[in-house]
Amino acid sequence: MDKAAIRTALQGRPPVTAEESERVAEHLREWLAAQPPSSVLVYLPMPGEVDVTPVVDERHRWFVTRTPGGRRPLTVHPFAAPREIHRFGYEQPVAEAPTVEPSALDIVLTPSLAFGRDGSRIGWGMGYYDGLFGSAGEAVVAVGITLDRLLVDSLPTEAHDRWMDWLATDSGVHRVVR
């Protein structure tokens, strides 16, 4: 199956529950506590996605993305920046919020439509996170955020796709072994 067919097939899955999000956040909080103070990108969830914003603490420096109109790249902003509601129903920083270069990030908590246990991922098809990872550089740690019930063995990838280093699920945070 190609990526478009997989996206179509996966869109009918039951949404993530608040309890499932809480379990993922609990495991992720423990994992982050073991990391040195870092610049961490957390996403503001779309309806039905795992919400990991409860992991935001005083120990790390936190950032979020803004989704621009058209095919422009994601921009990175301080977590505390003023927000507005995107047309798809999730919060994002206002356009005038201060920006940060993606290369300043150490860890990127990554949402996606699907993740493979091997660290592969398929997003919604706009390439926003692929572009972000390209700007952030190879040293950034990529953490896929999902649920065990949503994992598959592997997904088709392309040369520009970034593989996840870790997967944070409702059963824990697991290092990806390929």
VENDA-V740494 format. One record per backbone hydrogen bond with DSSP energy under -1.0 kcal/mol. CO is the residue of the C=O (numbers start at 1). NH is the residue of the N-H. E is the energy in kcal/mol with one decimal. If there is no record, write none. Layout:
co=CO nh=NH e=E
co=CO nh=NH e=E
//
This chain:
co=2 nh=6 e=-2.1
co=3 nh=7 e=-2.7
co=4 nh=8 e=-2.1
co=5 nh=9 e=-2.3
co=6 nh=10 e=-2.2
co=7 nh=11 e=-1.2
co=10 nh=13 e=-1.6
co=17 nh=21 e=-2.3
co=18 nh=22 e=-2.3
co=19 nh=23 e=-1.8
co=20 nh=24 e=-2.2
co=21 nh=25 e=-2.8
co=22 nh=26 e=-2.2
co=23 nh=27 e=-2.0
co=24 nh=28 e=-2.7
co=25 nh=29 e=-2.7
co=26 nh=30 e=-1.7
co=27 nh=31 e=-2.1
co=28 nh=32 e=-3.0
co=29 nh=33 e=-1.8
co=32 nh=35 e=-1.3
co=38 nh=61 e=-3.0
co=39 nh=106 e=-2.9
co=39 nh=107 e=-2.0
co=40 nh=63 e=-2.3
co=41 nh=109 e=-3.0
co=46 nh=49 e=-2.3
co=48 nh=16 e=-1.6
co=52 nh=55 e=-2.0
co=53 nh=56 e=-1.8
co=61 nh=40 e=-3.3
co=62 nh=79 e=-2.3
co=63 nh=42 e=-2.9
co=64 nh=77 e=-3.1
co=66 nh=75 e=-1.9
co=75 nh=66 e=-2.1
co=76 nh=100 e=-2.2
co=77 nh=64 e=-2.8
co=78 nh=81 e=-1.9
co=82 nh=94 e=-2.3
co=84 nh=92 e=-2.1
co=86 nh=89 e=-2.3
co=90 nh=86 e=-3.4
co=92 nh=84 e=-2.8
co=94 nh=97 e=-1.8
co=101 nh=104 e=-2.3
co=102 nh=105 e=-1.9
co=106 nh=141 e=-3.1
co=107 nh=41 e=-2.7
co=108 nh=143 e=-2.7
co=110 nh=145 e=-2.5
co=114 nh=122 e=-2.4
co=115 nh=152 e=-1.9
co=116 nh=119 e=-2.3
co=119 nh=164 e=-2.7
co=120 nh=116 e=-2.8
co=122 nh=113 e=-1.4
co=122 nh=114 e=-1.8
co=127 nh=131 e=-2.3
co=128 nh=132 e=-2.2
co=129 nh=133 e=-2.9
co=130 nh=134 e=-1.9
co=131 nh=135 e=-1.8
co=132 nh=136 e=-2.2
co=133 nh=137 e=-1.8
co=141 nh=108 e=-3.0
co=142 nh=165 e=-2.4
co=142 nh=166 e=-1.9
co=143 nh=110 e=-3.6
co=144 nh=168 e=-3.4
co=147 nh=150 e=-1.4
co=148 nh=151 e=-1.2
co=152 nh=117 e=-2.5
co=153 nh=118 e=-1.1
co=158 nh=161 e=-1.6
co=165 nh=176 e=-2.7
co=166 nh=144 e=-2.8
co=167 nh=174 e=-2.9
co=168 nh=146 e=-2.5
co=172 nh=169 e=-3.0
co=174 nh=167 e=-2.4
//
